Amino acid sequence: MLVWITCTHLPTIASTYVNQPFGFVSAAEGFIFLSALFTGRIYYRLAKHDGYRPMTLKLWARTVRLYLYHALLLAFVFLVAVPIASRGNRPGLHNLLDFYFDAGARRAVTEAFLLIYRPPLLDILPMYIIFLVFTSAALLITRRIPWKVILWTGAGVWLLAQFGFRAEEHAVVSKIIPTHIPLNEMGSFDLWAWQFLWIVGIYMGVRWGRGDLDIDSWAKRLTIPAMIVAVPLFELRRALGAGMELGPFEGLFDKWHLGPIRLLNFAAVAVLVILFQSVLKPLAIKPLVMLGQASLQVFCVHLLFVFAGLTLLGNASVLSSAKQAGLLLVTFAAMLITAKLFSKTEAKQERQPKASPTGDAPQPPKPTVAPEPVQSPLSGVAAAPPSLSRALPAPAPGD
């Protein structure tokens, strides 16, 4: 998935071919769902072994760590990218940071570190951080409230988002908190919509941790409906690339508000991925596994090269073929070096179960919930049951 994201973000011809190639599905949906899936599984198991308080502390520690990486990216943008963009001969780079130049350095920097101002390319990590903040509370609430209530609540909020709830909420909050930041500068993603995909991922991750996620049976029962949905939407996506327009139905396919057709398309593609897991299994080669093990660090590095690519682009509409090839080669080389440096460190972060009063480590209720390595919040390389380990790539920040 990191390769997909990188090819989408870099200003090369590759982005034309990898931008939503499977229908109305992007890497962002995969990132949010897979991150939630593994988060739900890992931290549910931690709660069962060590208790909910240690689980909460570990989850908050991960959240802080993710925020620090985001802060480093912001520092790079404000200290390196902004001076380059201010020269006026890098319109692509300048357009990403136009709010900084309009609002001024002090306001833009302050609101960026408060996760209020979320520039393009730097808006997926804040969304993930915000979702993580509420995840520990959600796991605690499920001890008293059925998951069905939480899922239906999330679905209700998602439905409100389809009718402009984000804009109404922004108008009300702007009257109370004097930030007055334009809505479009608070990130492209509508968190009120995307929270539903996160909640579904957390729920399935918890069920996976409990050992009762029979994902193969689900996929087999949904094979025909998935084909009926995925194939026509794949063809429709190709037709849009040829110039067709959606007209009044565009909102149903909207990425930023996670429109209903897009949500349905993602579910259908996920079913097909599970069904064809044996075909996809050979793709799990060592370099890709390493990228997944150090996905947080690799994602940050890829963003540095995206900004470098926009700097190289200058006033041109497209990079030369030589520059495109060089940019791709150098970017992937840097990503692999980063993965090599950090993957072992991430893999060593093993959680030891708290000792029981008798001095023995507590035993899991089932073999499926044995102690496992705790990965970076963006990693998905923990041991998985056969169906999921074959079907699911490591989660990584989406485009």
WOLIN-V177493 format. One record per residue. N is the residue number from 1. RES is the residue in one letter. PHI is phi in radians with two decimals (none if undefined). OMEGA is omega in whole degrees, 0 to 359 (999 if undefined). Layout:
n=<N;N>
res=<RES;RES>
phi=<PHI;PHI>
omega=<OMEGA;OMEGA>
//
This chain:
n=<1;2;3;4;5;6;7;8;9;10;11;12;13;14;15;16;17;18;19;20;21;22;23;24;25;26;27;28;29;30;31;32;33;34;35;36;37;38;39;40;41;42;43;44;45;46;47;48;49;50;51;52;53;54;55;56;57;58;59;60;61;62;63;64;65;66;67;68;69;70;71;72;73;74;75;76;77;78;79;80;81;82;83;84;85;86;87;88;89;90;91;92;93;94;95;96;97;98;99;100;101;102;103;104;105;106;107;108;109;110;111;112;113;114;115;116;117;118;119;120;121;122;123;124;125;126;127;128;129;130;131;132;133;134;135;136;137;138;139;140;141;142;143;144;145;146;147;148;149;150;151;152;153;154;155;156;157;158;159;160;161;162;163;164;165;166;167;168;169;170;171;172;173;174;175;176;177;178;179;180;181;182;183;184;185;186;187;188;189;190;191;192;193;194;195;196;197;198;199;200;201;202;203;204;205;206;207;208;209;210;211;212;213;214;215;216;217;218;219;220;221;222;223;224;225;226;227;228;229;230;231;232;233;234;235;236;237;238;239;240;241;242;243;244;245;246;247;248;249;250;251;252;253;254;255;256;257;258;259;260;261;262;263;264;265;266;267;268;269;270;271;272;273;274;275;276;277;278;279;280;281;282;283;284;285;286;287;288;289;290;291;292;293;294;295;296;297;298;299;300;301;302;303;304;305;306;307;308;309;310;311;312;313;314;315;316;317;318;319;320;321;322;323;324;325;326;327;328;329;330;331;332;333;334;335;336;337;338;339;340;341;342;343;344;345;346;347;348;349;350;351;352;353;354;355;356;357;358;359;360;361;362;363;364;365;366;367;368;369;370;371;372;373;374;375;376;377;378;379;380;381;382;383;384;385;386;387;388;389;390;391;392;393;394;395;396;397;398;399>
res=<M;L;V;W;I;T;C;T;H;L;P;T;I;A;S;T;Y;V;N;Q;P;F;G;F;V;S;A;A;E;G;F;I;F;L;S;A;L;F;T;G;R;I;Y;Y;R;L;A;K;H;D;G;Y;R;P;M;T;L;K;L;W;A;R;T;V;R;L;Y;L;Y;H;A;L;L;L;A;F;V;F;L;V;A;V;P;I;A;S;R;G;N;R;P;G;L;H;N;L;L;D;F;Y;F;D;A;G;A;R;R;A;V;T;E;A;F;L;L;I;Y;R;P;P;L;L;D;I;L;P;M;Y;I;I;F;L;V;F;T;S;A;A;L;L;I;T;R;R;I;P;W;K;V;I;L;W;T;G;A;G;V;W;L;L;A;Q;F;G;F;R;A;E;E;H;A;V;V;S;K;I;I;P;T;H;I;P;L;N;E;M;G;S;F;D;L;W;A;W;Q;F;L;W;I;V;G;I;Y;M;G;V;R;W;G;R;G;D;L;D;I;D;S;W;A;K;R;L;T;I;P;A;M;I;V;A;V;P;L;F;E;L;R;R;A;L;G;A;G;M;E;L;G;P;F;E;G;L;F;D;K;W;H;L;G;P;I;R;L;L;N;F;A;A;V;A;V;L;V;I;L;F;Q;S;V;L;K;P;L;A;I;K;P;L;V;M;L;G;Q;A;S;L;Q;V;F;C;V;H;L;L;F;V;F;A;G;L;T;L;L;G;N;A;S;V;L;S;S;A;K;Q;A;G;L;L;L;V;T;F;A;A;M;L;I;T;A;K;L;F;S;K;T;E;A;K;Q;E;R;Q;P;K;A;S;P;T;G;D;A;P;Q;P;P;K;P;T;V;A;P;E;P;V;Q;S;P;L;S;G;V;A;A;A;P;P;S;L;S;R;A;L;P;A;P;A;P;G;D>
phi=<none;-1.12;-1.13;-1.04;-1.07;-1.10;-1.11;-1.25;-1.46;-1.16;-1.36;-2.26;-1.17;-1.07;-1.10;-1.14;-1.60;-1.85;-1.37;0.93;-1.37;-1.84;2.05;-1.61;-2.40;-2.06;-1.15;-1.09;-1.08;-1.11;-1.06;-1.12;-1.17;-1.18;-1.08;-1.16;-1.02;-1.25;-1.09;-1.06;-1.15;-1.10;-1.43;-1.14;-1.16;-1.07;-1.09;-1.24;-1.52;-1.92;1.79;-1.31;-1.15;-1.04;-1.06;-1.09;-1.11;-1.17;-1.17;-1.17;-1.09;-1.13;-1.11;-1.10;-1.08;-1.09;-1.10;-1.13;-1.12;-1.11;-1.09;-1.13;-1.12;-1.10;-1.06;-1.09;-1.09;-1.32;-1.65;-2.01;-1.24;-1.07;-1.02;-1.19;-1.15;-1.22;-1.23;1.57;-1.94;-2.29;-1.06;-1.08;-1.26;-1.11;-1.13;-1.19;-2.10;-1.08;-1.12;-1.03;-1.30;-1.39;-1.54;1.75;-1.09;-1.06;-1.19;-1.10;-1.15;-1.05;-1.27;-1.20;-1.27;-1.55;1.15;-1.56;-1.51;-2.24;-1.10;-0.96;1.35;-1.95;-1.89;-1.35;-1.15;-1.02;-1.08;-1.13;-1.07;-1.08;-1.12;-1.11;-0.99;-1.62;-1.20;-1.07;-1.13;-1.12;-1.15;-1.22;-1.11;-1.18;-1.27;-2.07;-2.02;-1.08;-1.03;-1.01;-1.15;-1.15;-1.12;-1.18;-1.13;-1.07;-1.14;-1.14;-1.15;-1.03;-1.12;-1.05;-1.09;-1.20;-1.95;1.54;-1.08;-1.06;-1.13;-1.16;-1.09;-1.13;-1.13;-1.21;-1.13;-1.10;-1.35;-1.63;-1.86;-1.37;-1.57;0.97;-1.51;-1.02;-1.04;-1.20;-1.59;-1.73;1.71;-1.29;-1.39;-1.47;-1.09;-1.16;-1.56;-1.24;-1.05;-1.16;-1.10;-1.13;-1.08;-1.07;-1.10;-1.07;-1.04;-1.19;-1.13;-1.13;-1.12;-1.07;-1.12;-1.37;1.50;-2.14;-1.76;-1.52;-1.22;-1.13;-1.14;-1.02;-1.10;-1.13;-1.19;-1.78;-1.01;-1.13;-1.00;-1.12;-1.15;-1.09;-1.45;-1.21;-1.15;-1.07;-1.21;-1.09;-1.19;-1.13;-1.08;-1.13;-1.16;-1.13;-1.13;-1.58;2.05;-1.17;-2.10;-1.51;1.06;-1.18;-1.62;-1.05;-1.08;-1.20;-1.89;-1.09;-1.30;-1.23;-1.73;0.89;-1.00;-1.05;-1.17;-1.13;-1.12;-1.14;-1.10;-1.10;-1.08;-1.14;-1.13;-1.07;-1.07;-1.17;-1.08;-1.15;-1.13;-1.82;-1.07;-1.15;-1.29;-1.45;-0.97;-1.08;-1.28;-1.41;-1.41;-0.98;-1.02;-1.20;-1.11;-1.10;-1.04;-1.19;-1.17;-2.07;-1.10;-1.11;-1.14;-1.13;-1.08;-1.08;-1.12;-1.10;-1.15;-1.04;-1.37;-1.14;-1.14;-1.11;-1.12;-1.16;-1.19;-1.11;-1.09;1.04;-1.56;-1.29;-1.48;-2.70;-1.30;-1.16;-1.03;-1.13;-1.18;-1.08;-1.10;-1.10;-1.10;-1.12;-1.14;-1.16;-1.10;-1.21;-1.12;-1.13;-1.13;-1.19;-1.11;-1.07;-1.09;-1.10;-1.28;-1.85;-1.10;-1.18;-1.08;-1.16;-1.19;-1.40;-1.38;-1.59;-1.60;-1.72;-1.06;-1.11;-1.21;-1.42;-0.98;-1.43;1.63;-1.67;-1.20;-1.11;-1.61;-1.18;-1.09;-2.45;-1.03;-1.29;-2.10;-1.21;-0.99;-2.50;-1.12;-1.70;-1.63;-0.94;-0.94;-1.75;-1.65;-2.39;-1.93;-1.13;-1.01;-2.16;-1.09;-0.87;-1.14;-1.39;-1.12;-1.43;-1.60;-1.88;-1.37;-1.17;-1.22;-2.64;-0.95;-1.63;-1.47>
omega=<178;177;178;180;183;179;178;186;183;181;178;180;180;181;179;186;185;180;180;184;185;184;180;181;178;178;181;178;179;179;184;183;183;177;178;181;181;176;179;182;186;186;170;180;175;180;181;182;188;184;186;179;176;178;180;180;179;180;177;177;177;180;178;180;179;179;180;176;177;178;177;177;178;179;177;182;185;183;184;185;182;178;178;181;184;180;175;181;177;186;179;179;180;182;177;188;185;179;178;183;179;186;182;186;186;182;183;181;180;183;177;180;173;180;176;175;184;183;175;184;180;183;181;179;176;177;179;179;180;178;179;180;184;184;180;178;180;179;176;182;183;175;182;183;180;178;181;180;181;180;179;176;177;178;179;178;177;180;177;181;180;182;172;181;182;181;179;179;180;180;180;182;180;178;182;180;187;175;178;177;179;183;183;178;179;179;181;186;175;184;180;177;186;178;181;178;178;181;178;178;178;180;180;176;177;178;176;178;178;180;181;177;182;189;179;179;177;184;180;179;185;184;183;176;180;179;181;180;190;186;178;180;174;179;179;178;177;179;178;177;180;175;178;180;181;178;183;181;185;181;180;183;188;180;190;176;179;182;185;179;179;179;178;179;179;180;180;179;179;178;181;177;179;181;183;183;181;178;183;185;180;179;182;179;188;180;180;177;179;178;179;181;180;189;180;181;181;179;179;179;181;179;177;181;173;177;176;179;177;176;177;183;179;179;182;178;181;176;175;182;180;180;177;180;179;180;179;182;182;181;182;175;179;178;179;177;178;179;179;182;189;186;180;178;179;183;181;183;181;177;175;180;179;181;178;181;181;180;180;175;180;180;178;180;179;177;184;180;177;180;183;176;174;185;171;181;181;183;177;186;175;182;184;173;188;185;183;182;178;189;191;174;179;181;177;181;186;182;999>
//
